[in-house]
Amino acid sequence: MATPPKGVREAAARAVRWIDEGRAGKNFTDVGRNRAHQLANGEDISDDVLRRMHNYFQRHSVDKDAEGFKGGTDGFPSPGRVAWDAWGGDAGQRWAASELGES
């Protein structure tokens, strides 16, 4: 079990706000919603969840090139950006890799 660091909690909290504002899109999953709350609340994360996080970031890193992903661009935050932050954002990507010895 590992406790999410501050940057991960902050990204997830941002995602929770965006989700509450209806910016997650119609295809946003309950898994993403639950993960955002879990990370934002600083709940301990199992190795299995860390592996899921790592796999998510590997699959979705291409989303960072999409319109609305970066602040100050049209459509920000895109549903992809909301999902990225729900999983802990860039800090979550680094943290999961580090915890799994993948960095």
ZIMO-V925284 format. One line per field, one symbol per residue. ss: DSSP state (H for helix, E for strand, - for the rest). phi: phi as a letter, one per 20 degrees, with the letter a starting at -180 (. if undefined). psi: psi as a letter, one per 40 degrees, with the letter a starting at -180 (. if undefined). A space follows every 10 residues. Layout:
ss = ???
phi = ???
psi = ???
This chain:
ss = -EE--HHHHH HHHHHHHHHH ---------H HHHHHHHHHH ---EE-HHHH HHHHHHHHHH HHHHH----- --------HH HHHHHH--HH HHHHHHHHH- ---
phi = .ceffgffff fffffgffff eneenfefef fffffgfgff emffdffffg fffgfgfffd ffffeffnfe gndgnfefgf fffgffeomg fffffgfffe mdf
psi = iihhiddddd dddddddddd efeeieehid dddddddddd efiihidddd ddddddddde dddeeihedi ieihehhidd ddddddeead ddddddddde fe.
